[in-house]
Amino acid sequence: MRLYAEHVPGCDIVEIVRFGPGQQGAEGSVLRGVLNVAGLTVICMDSPVHHAFSFTPSVSLFVTCDSLGELTRTAGALGEGGGVLMAMADYGFSRQFTWLNDRFGVSWQLNLP
């Protein structure tokens, strides 16, 4: 959550509630985290349950950047340890666009209109 709040334009941490002693999750891990991403509320958690699924790029967060510098910095921070799905380029629908998965598997589309 700190990665996103520090590097994604318009993203702020609203709330973090952590697991305490004797609760189902590892003590200190995130029971519920609330992010505001440009007006969109995103709920996060460190799930103590192991799932048979992971993230897919079929759902992604779309962020419009105000400058090429902002887009480049955001893509660099989010892409570290992740993977690029579409390299930063002019695809005709915007001046610059990139689509990537961050190191946690969350998919981001970053756009400079």
PyMOL CGO cylinders between C-alpha atoms (Angstrom):
from pymol import cmd
from pymol.cgo import CYLINDER

trace = [
    CYLINDER, 0.00, 0.00, 0.00, 2.88, 2.35, 0.74, 0.3, 1, 1, 1, 1, 1, 1,
    CYLINDER, 2.88, 2.35, 0.74, 4.32, 1.66, -2.72, 0.3, 1, 1, 1, 1, 1, 1,
    CYLINDER, 4.32, 1.66, -2.72, 1.07, 2.77, -4.31, 0.3, 1, 1, 1, 1, 1, 1,
    CYLINDER, 1.07, 2.77, -4.31, 0.57, 5.82, -2.08, 0.3, 1, 1, 1, 1, 1, 1,
    CYLINDER, 0.57, 5.82, -2.08, 4.14, 6.97, -2.75, 0.3, 1, 1, 1, 1, 1, 1,
    CYLINDER, 4.14, 6.97, -2.75, 4.16, 6.45, -6.51, 0.3, 1, 1, 1, 1, 1, 1,
    CYLINDER, 4.16, 6.45, -6.51, 0.65, 6.42, -7.99, 0.3, 1, 1, 1, 1, 1, 1,
    CYLINDER, 0.65, 6.42, -7.99, -0.80, 9.87, -8.74, 0.3, 1, 1, 1, 1, 1, 1,
    CYLINDER, -0.80, 9.87, -8.74, -3.94, 10.54, -6.68, 0.3, 1, 1, 1, 1, 1, 1,
    CYLINDER, -3.94, 10.54, -6.68, -3.44, 7.55, -4.36, 0.3, 1, 1, 1, 1, 1, 1,
    CYLINDER, -3.44, 7.55, -4.36, -3.72, 7.82, -0.58, 0.3, 1, 1, 1, 1, 1, 1,
    CYLINDER, -3.72, 7.82, -0.58, -3.90, 5.32, 2.28, 0.3, 1, 1, 1, 1, 1, 1,
    CYLINDER, -3.90, 5.32, 2.28, -7.20, 5.85, 4.10, 0.3, 1, 1, 1, 1, 1, 1,
    CYLINDER, -7.20, 5.85, 4.10, -6.96, 3.14, 6.76, 0.3, 1, 1, 1, 1, 1, 1,
    CYLINDER, -6.96, 3.14, 6.76, -4.82, 0.19, 7.86, 0.3, 1, 1, 1, 1, 1, 1,
    CYLINDER, -4.82, 0.19, 7.86, -6.06, -2.33, 10.43, 0.3, 1, 1, 1, 1, 1, 1,
    CYLINDER, -6.06, -2.33, 10.43, -3.59, -5.07, 11.37, 0.3, 1, 1, 1, 1, 1, 1,
    CYLINDER, -3.59, -5.07, 11.37, -4.09, -8.58, 12.71, 0.3, 1, 1, 1, 1, 1, 1,
    CYLINDER, -4.09, -8.58, 12.71, -3.42, -8.75, 16.44, 0.3, 1, 1, 1, 1, 1, 1,
    CYLINDER, -3.42, -8.75, 16.44, -2.30, -11.56, 18.73, 0.3, 1, 1, 1, 1, 1, 1,
    CYLINDER, -2.30, -11.56, 18.73, -4.46, -14.66, 18.53, 0.3, 1, 1, 1, 1, 1, 1,
    CYLINDER, -4.46, -14.66, 18.53, -6.24, -13.62, 15.33, 0.3, 1, 1, 1, 1, 1, 1,
    CYLINDER, -6.24, -13.62, 15.33, -6.34, -15.78, 12.22, 0.3, 1, 1, 1, 1, 1, 1,
    CYLINDER, -6.34, -15.78, 12.22, -3.67, -13.82, 10.28, 0.3, 1, 1, 1, 1, 1, 1,
    CYLINDER, -3.67, -13.82, 10.28, -0.01, -13.31, 11.14, 0.3, 1, 1, 1, 1, 1, 1,
    CYLINDER, -0.01, -13.31, 11.14, 0.31, -10.67, 13.85, 0.3, 1, 1, 1, 1, 1, 1,
    CYLINDER, 0.31, -10.67, 13.85, 1.03, -7.28, 12.28, 0.3, 1, 1, 1, 1, 1, 1,
    CYLINDER, 1.03, -7.28, 12.28, -0.07, -8.27, 8.78, 0.3, 1, 1, 1, 1, 1, 1,
    CYLINDER, -0.07, -8.27, 8.78, -2.90, -6.32, 7.14, 0.3, 1, 1, 1, 1, 1, 1,
    CYLINDER, -2.90, -6.32, 7.14, -6.41, -7.38, 8.11, 0.3, 1, 1, 1, 1, 1, 1,
    CYLINDER, -6.41, -7.38, 8.11, -7.95, -4.53, 6.12, 0.3, 1, 1, 1, 1, 1, 1,
    CYLINDER, -7.95, -4.53, 6.12, -6.31, -1.72, 4.21, 0.3, 1, 1, 1, 1, 1, 1,
    CYLINDER, -6.31, -1.72, 4.21, -8.23, 0.97, 2.41, 0.3, 1, 1, 1, 1, 1, 1,
    CYLINDER, -8.23, 0.97, 2.41, -6.71, 2.94, -0.47, 0.3, 1, 1, 1, 1, 1, 1,
    CYLINDER, -6.71, 2.94, -0.47, -8.22, 5.82, -2.38, 0.3, 1, 1, 1, 1, 1, 1,
    CYLINDER, -8.22, 5.82, -2.38, -6.95, 5.66, -5.96, 0.3, 1, 1, 1, 1, 1, 1,
    CYLINDER, -6.95, 5.66, -5.96, -8.20, 8.83, -7.68, 0.3, 1, 1, 1, 1, 1, 1,
    CYLINDER, -8.20, 8.83, -7.68, -11.64, 8.45, -6.08, 0.3, 1, 1, 1, 1, 1, 1,
    CYLINDER, -11.64, 8.45, -6.08, -11.81, 4.64, -6.36, 0.3, 1, 1, 1, 1, 1, 1,
    CYLINDER, -11.81, 4.64, -6.36, -11.86, 2.79, -3.04, 0.3, 1, 1, 1, 1, 1, 1,
    CYLINDER, -11.86, 2.79, -3.04, -9.60, -0.27, -3.10, 0.3, 1, 1, 1, 1, 1, 1,
    CYLINDER, -9.60, -0.27, -3.10, -9.65, -2.74, -0.19, 0.3, 1, 1, 1, 1, 1, 1,
    CYLINDER, -9.65, -2.74, -0.19, -6.47, -4.75, 0.50, 0.3, 1, 1, 1, 1, 1, 1,
    CYLINDER, -6.47, -4.75, 0.50, -5.59, -7.54, 2.91, 0.3, 1, 1, 1, 1, 1, 1,
    CYLINDER, -5.59, -7.54, 2.91, -2.92, -10.09, 3.71, 0.3, 1, 1, 1, 1, 1, 1,
    CYLINDER, -2.92, -10.09, 3.71, -5.18, -13.12, 3.43, 0.3, 1, 1, 1, 1, 1, 1,
    CYLINDER, -5.18, -13.12, 3.43, -4.34, -15.95, 5.84, 0.3, 1, 1, 1, 1, 1, 1,
    CYLINDER, -4.34, -15.95, 5.84, -6.24, -18.31, 3.51, 0.3, 1, 1, 1, 1, 1, 1,
    CYLINDER, -6.24, -18.31, 3.51, -4.24, -19.90, 0.67, 0.3, 1, 1, 1, 1, 1, 1,
    CYLINDER, -4.24, -19.90, 0.67, -6.22, -19.62, -2.55, 0.3, 1, 1, 1, 1, 1, 1,
    CYLINDER, -6.22, -19.62, -2.55, -6.01, -21.66, -5.75, 0.3, 1, 1, 1, 1, 1, 1,
    CYLINDER, -6.01, -21.66, -5.75, -5.99, -18.45, -7.83, 0.3, 1, 1, 1, 1, 1, 1,
    CYLINDER, -5.99, -18.45, -7.83, -3.89, -15.35, -8.31, 0.3, 1, 1, 1, 1, 1, 1,
    CYLINDER, -3.89, -15.35, -8.31, -4.27, -11.94, -9.94, 0.3, 1, 1, 1, 1, 1, 1,
    CYLINDER, -4.27, -11.94, -9.94, -4.88, -11.67, -13.68, 0.3, 1, 1, 1, 1, 1, 1,
    CYLINDER, -4.88, -11.67, -13.68, -4.53, -8.65, -15.98, 0.3, 1, 1, 1, 1, 1, 1,
    CYLINDER, -4.53, -8.65, -15.98, -8.20, -9.04, -16.93, 0.3, 1, 1, 1, 1, 1, 1,
    CYLINDER, -8.20, -9.04, -16.93, -8.80, -6.51, -14.13, 0.3, 1, 1, 1, 1, 1, 1,
    CYLINDER, -8.80, -6.51, -14.13, -6.43, -3.58, -13.91, 0.3, 1, 1, 1, 1, 1, 1,
    CYLINDER, -6.43, -3.58, -13.91, -6.23, -0.13, -12.42, 0.3, 1, 1, 1, 1, 1, 1,
    CYLINDER, -6.23, -0.13, -12.42, -6.15, 2.63, -15.05, 0.3, 1, 1, 1, 1, 1, 1,
    CYLINDER, -6.15, 2.63, -15.05, -4.28, 5.81, -14.08, 0.3, 1, 1, 1, 1, 1, 1,
    CYLINDER, -4.28, 5.81, -14.08, -4.05, 8.97, -16.16, 0.3, 1, 1, 1, 1, 1, 1,
    CYLINDER, -4.05, 8.97, -16.16, -0.76, 10.81, -15.62, 0.3, 1, 1, 1, 1, 1, 1,
    CYLINDER, -0.76, 10.81, -15.62, -0.26, 14.56, -16.04, 0.3, 1, 1, 1, 1, 1, 1,
    CYLINDER, -0.26, 14.56, -16.04, 3.20, 14.44, -17.63, 0.3, 1, 1, 1, 1, 1, 1,
    CYLINDER, 3.20, 14.44, -17.63, 5.66, 12.08, -19.29, 0.3, 1, 1, 1, 1, 1, 1,
    CYLINDER, 5.66, 12.08, -19.29, 7.90, 12.38, -16.23, 0.3, 1, 1, 1, 1, 1, 1,
    CYLINDER, 7.90, 12.38, -16.23, 5.06, 11.32, -13.92, 0.3, 1, 1, 1, 1, 1, 1,
    CYLINDER, 5.06, 11.32, -13.92, 4.20, 8.36, -16.17, 0.3, 1, 1, 1, 1, 1, 1,
    CYLINDER, 4.20, 8.36, -16.17, 7.85, 7.28, -16.39, 0.3, 1, 1, 1, 1, 1, 1,
    CYLINDER, 7.85, 7.28, -16.39, 8.43, 7.52, -12.62, 0.3, 1, 1, 1, 1, 1, 1,
    CYLINDER, 8.43, 7.52, -12.62, 5.18, 5.67, -11.83, 0.3, 1, 1, 1, 1, 1, 1,
    CYLINDER, 5.18, 5.67, -11.83, 5.91, 2.92, -14.37, 0.3, 1, 1, 1, 1, 1, 1,
    CYLINDER, 5.91, 2.92, -14.37, 9.45, 2.53, -13.03, 0.3, 1, 1, 1, 1, 1, 1,
    CYLINDER, 9.45, 2.53, -13.03, 8.31, 2.23, -9.40, 0.3, 1, 1, 1, 1, 1, 1,
    CYLINDER, 8.31, 2.23, -9.40, 5.41, -0.13, -10.10, 0.3, 1, 1, 1, 1, 1, 1,
    CYLINDER, 5.41, -0.13, -10.10, 7.28, -2.21, -12.68, 0.3, 1, 1, 1, 1, 1, 1,
    CYLINDER, 7.28, -2.21, -12.68, 10.24, -2.99, -10.43, 0.3, 1, 1, 1, 1, 1, 1,
    CYLINDER, 10.24, -2.99, -10.43, 10.07, -6.73, -9.78, 0.3, 1, 1, 1, 1, 1, 1,
    CYLINDER, 10.07, -6.73, -9.78, 6.97, -7.08, -11.95, 0.3, 1, 1, 1, 1, 1, 1,
    CYLINDER, 6.97, -7.08, -11.95, 6.44, -7.55, -15.66, 0.3, 1, 1, 1, 1, 1, 1,
    CYLINDER, 6.44, -7.55, -15.66, 5.55, -5.40, -18.65, 0.3, 1, 1, 1, 1, 1, 1,
    CYLINDER, 5.55, -5.40, -18.65, 2.46, -6.41, -20.63, 0.3, 1, 1, 1, 1, 1, 1,
    CYLINDER, 2.46, -6.41, -20.63, 2.68, -3.49, -23.09, 0.3, 1, 1, 1, 1, 1, 1,
    CYLINDER, 2.68, -3.49, -23.09, 5.90, -1.47, -23.30, 0.3, 1, 1, 1, 1, 1, 1,
    CYLINDER, 5.90, -1.47, -23.30, 5.66, 2.31, -22.98, 0.3, 1, 1, 1, 1, 1, 1,
    CYLINDER, 5.66, 2.31, -22.98, 4.85, 3.71, -26.41, 0.3, 1, 1, 1, 1, 1, 1,
    CYLINDER, 4.85, 3.71, -26.41, 2.44, 5.76, -28.48, 0.3, 1, 1, 1, 1, 1, 1,
    CYLINDER, 2.44, 5.76, -28.48, -0.25, 3.26, -29.45, 0.3, 1, 1, 1, 1, 1, 1,
    CYLINDER, -0.25, 3.26, -29.45, -2.38, 5.86, -31.23, 0.3, 1, 1, 1, 1, 1, 1,
    CYLINDER, -2.38, 5.86, -31.23, -5.01, 6.23, -28.52, 0.3, 1, 1, 1, 1, 1, 1,
    CYLINDER, -5.01, 6.23, -28.52, -2.73, 8.32, -26.29, 0.3, 1, 1, 1, 1, 1, 1,
    CYLINDER, -2.73, 8.32, -26.29, 0.68, 10.02, -26.43, 0.3, 1, 1, 1, 1, 1, 1,
    CYLINDER, 0.68, 10.02, -26.43, 2.22, 7.36, -24.14, 0.3, 1, 1, 1, 1, 1, 1,
    CYLINDER, 2.22, 7.36, -24.14, 0.79, 4.25, -22.57, 0.3, 1, 1, 1, 1, 1, 1,
    CYLINDER, 0.79, 4.25, -22.57, 2.12, 1.25, -20.69, 0.3, 1, 1, 1, 1, 1, 1,
    CYLINDER, 2.12, 1.25, -20.69, 0.48, -1.76, -19.08, 0.3, 1, 1, 1, 1, 1, 1,
    CYLINDER, 0.48, -1.76, -19.08, 2.32, -3.70, -16.39, 0.3, 1, 1, 1, 1, 1, 1,
    CYLINDER, 2.32, -3.70, -16.39, 1.98, -6.05, -13.47, 0.3, 1, 1, 1, 1, 1, 1,
    CYLINDER, 1.98, -6.05, -13.47, 3.66, -4.93, -10.26, 0.3, 1, 1, 1, 1, 1, 1,
    CYLINDER, 3.66, -4.93, -10.26, 5.67, -7.24, -8.00, 0.3, 1, 1, 1, 1, 1, 1,
    CYLINDER, 5.67, -7.24, -8.00, 2.48, -8.20, -6.14, 0.3, 1, 1, 1, 1, 1, 1,
    CYLINDER, 2.48, -8.20, -6.14, 0.68, -9.21, -9.36, 0.3, 1, 1, 1, 1, 1, 1,
    CYLINDER, 0.68, -9.21, -9.36, -1.60, -6.17, -9.53, 0.3, 1, 1, 1, 1, 1, 1,
    CYLINDER, -1.60, -6.17, -9.53, -2.14, -4.97, -13.10, 0.3, 1, 1, 1, 1, 1, 1,
    CYLINDER, -2.14, -4.97, -13.10, -1.78, -1.25, -13.94, 0.3, 1, 1, 1, 1, 1, 1,
    CYLINDER, -1.78, -1.25, -13.94, -2.53, 0.67, -17.12, 0.3, 1, 1, 1, 1, 1, 1,
    CYLINDER, -2.53, 0.67, -17.12, -0.73, 4.03, -17.10, 0.3, 1, 1, 1, 1, 1, 1,
    CYLINDER, -0.73, 4.03, -17.10, -1.77, 6.62, -19.66, 0.3, 1, 1, 1, 1, 1, 1,
    CYLINDER, -1.77, 6.62, -19.66, -0.63, 10.05, -20.85, 0.3, 1, 1, 1, 1, 1, 1,
    CYLINDER, -0.63, 10.05, -20.85, -3.49, 11.41, -22.99, 0.3, 1, 1, 1, 1, 1, 1,
]
cmd.load_cgo(trace, "trace")
